[in-house]
């Protein structure tokens, strides 16, 4: 599984989920499976869970 971080700049939220490794079009997956409008987000994916640092 791939860790996916979704930055929703309209609703001011950050989501973390995992997606199957064989997903080629992350935007389509996020729109279809998670029901999130891809025009309102940025995504970042990683093989390992990222450390989130509070500043």
Secondary structure, DSSP 4 states (H G I P E B T S, - for coil): -EEEEEEETTTTEEEEEEE-TT---HHHHHHHHS---GGGEEEEEESSPPPPPP-
